[in-house]
Amino acid sequence: MAAPLMVSISGVRGIANDSLTPAVFTNFLTSFVILMQREKQKESLKVILGRDSRVSGPQFESLAVDLLVRAGCEVVRVGIVPTPTVQLVVQQQGADAGVIITSSHNPVEWNGIKFVDADGLFLAPALCTALFALAETHPALPERPNGVSRDHDSAVAEHVAAITALPFVRPDAVRPLGLRVALDAVNGAGGHAMTELLRAMGAEVLGMNLEPTGRFAHSPEPIPCNLGDLCQHVRETRADLGIAVDPDSDRCVLIDETGSPPPAGGAARGG
C-alpha cells in the first residue's frame, strides 16, 4: 500500500522521503509561488519561512530556500518557531506569503508544508483549490534574478511582545500570582517560545521535553492518552497547571492542578 499524502486546507503532509519526496515538495512549493505571483500581481515576493523541529526539517528547508531564491523571492528565515509565529511575522513585515515546514501533530516520520497568505492566515478554500489544481499540472519554476535570503532571529521575542501587549492580556495582574506551570513541548518548536511567554507572565516554568530535537518523547498529538507523563509531572511538582503543545505549537491542552487532562476533544486547535 502506498504511503499517504494528505492534501487539505491545512496544506500538504506526508511521510518524509516516502510520500513527501523532494520532487513532491518542490512541485507544491513551485505551484504556491506561481499562484502568489498571480494573486499579488508581482514577480518578486517577500516570503517568511519557518519550520518545526522534525529531523527532516533541514533538508526541506534547504530545498525551500534554494527554490524561493531562484524564483526571485526575498526569503526571511525565522528558523524553528511555532506556526503562529510565522503567521505573525507575515503580518508584521508586510510579507506577501509565508511557508511553514511542518506536519503539525502527525508522527515523527512525517513532514509537510503549510501555506500562509499576506494576511497571516492560511489560504482561503478557493485559493487552496487553485493551488492544488495548479500542482496537478507540474508547472516549471519561473526563475528570476535578485532573489535573496536572510535570517530573522527575533521572531519569538516579537511574538511574545505582541501577545503581552494585547489589551485583554494583563501580565501585571498575573505576575503577582507566581504561577508554577508544567510545560511539555514534545521536543517540537514550542519549547523556547512557550517558556519565554510564560516567563513574561511571571510564571515559573517546570519544563519537560523542551529541547527542539525533533525526536518526540511521546506521540505528539496532545490528547489525553498521550499526556500521562505531563499529568504525573503536574502532580509531582505541585504545579498550578500544565500545558502541552504539539510539534508546531498551534495546538494546546491545559491540565488542571490535580493532574487531570480535559475530556477528549478539549484541545485548542490549529492546523
WOGI-V460337 format. One record per residue. SS is DSSP state (a for helix, b for strand, c for the rest). PHI is phi in whole degrees, 0 to 359 (NA if undefined). Layout:
[[SS:PHI] [SS:PHI]]
//
This chain:
[[c:NA] [c:292] [c:293] [c:284] [b:235] [b:265] [b:235] [b:205] [c:298] [c:276] [b:114] [b:235] [b:220] [b:195] [b:280] [b:303] [c:62] [c:231] [c:282] [b:258] [c:276] [a:305] [a:293] [a:295] [a:303] [a:297] [a:297] [a:291] [a:290] [a:301] [a:297] [a:295] [a:300] [a:297] [a:299] [a:293] [a:299] [a:292] [a:293] [a:271] [c:53] [c:210] [c:275] [c:255] [c:255] [b:260] [b:235] [b:270] [b:238] [b:221] [b:205] [c:268] [c:264] [c:305] [c:294] [c:275] [a:301] [a:302] [a:298] [a:286] [a:297] [a:298] [a:300] [a:294] [a:299] [a:299] [a:295] [a:294] [a:294] [a:296] [c:277] [c:85] [c:278] [b:268] [b:258] [b:252] [b:267] [b:258] [b:81] [b:276] [c:215] [c:299] [a:307] [a:297] [a:292] [a:301] [a:299] [a:294] [a:296] [a:304] [a:295] [a:295] [c:266] [c:61] [c:285] [c:277] [b:194] [b:224] [b:231] [b:238] [b:269] [c:195] [c:238] [c:53] [c:266] [c:290] [c:299] [c:300] [c:280] [b:271] [b:205] [b:181] [b:225] [b:252] [b:251] [b:241] [c:272] [c:295] [c:277] [c:85] [c:257] [b:296] [c:303] [c:296] [a:307] [a:296] [a:289] [a:300] [a:300] [a:295] [a:297] [a:290] [a:293] [a:295] [a:297] [a:296] [c:271] [c:51] [c:290] [c:280] [c:289] [c:281] [c:280] [c:220] [c:283] [c:75] [c:290] [b:222] [b:223] [b:214] [b:273] [c:226] [c:269] [c:256] [a:299] [a:294] [a:300] [a:294] [a:292] [a:299] [a:297] [a:293] [a:293] [a:289] [c:272] [c:296] [c:297] [c:267] [c:259] [c:237] [a:304] [a:295] [a:278] [a:271] [a:305] [c:297] [c:289] [c:59] [c:295] [b:250] [b:240] [b:277] [b:236] [b:240] [c:258] [c:48] [c:60] [c:259] [c:274] [a:266] [a:302] [a:293] [a:296] [a:292] [a:298] [a:295] [a:294] [a:295] [a:294] [a:296] [c:267] [c:83] [c:272] [b:271] [b:263] [b:255] [b:272] [b:213] [c:57] [c:272] [c:288] [c:278] [c:280] [c:76] [c:257] [c:297] [c:291] [c:202] [c:306] [c:280] [c:288] [c:280] [c:241] [a:310] [a:291] [a:256] [c:248] [a:300] [a:295] [a:292] [a:300] [a:294] [a:298] [a:299] [a:292] [a:292] [a:267] [c:55] [c:290] [c:282] [b:194] [b:236] [b:228] [b:241] [b:236] [c:271] [c:300] [c:254] [c:57] [c:245] [c:234] [b:219] [b:233] [b:256] [b:249] [c:283] [c:291] [c:272] [c:82] [c:259] [c:282] [c:287] [c:300] [c:307] [c:87] [c:270] [c:277] [b:277] [c:252] [c:251] [c:275]]
//
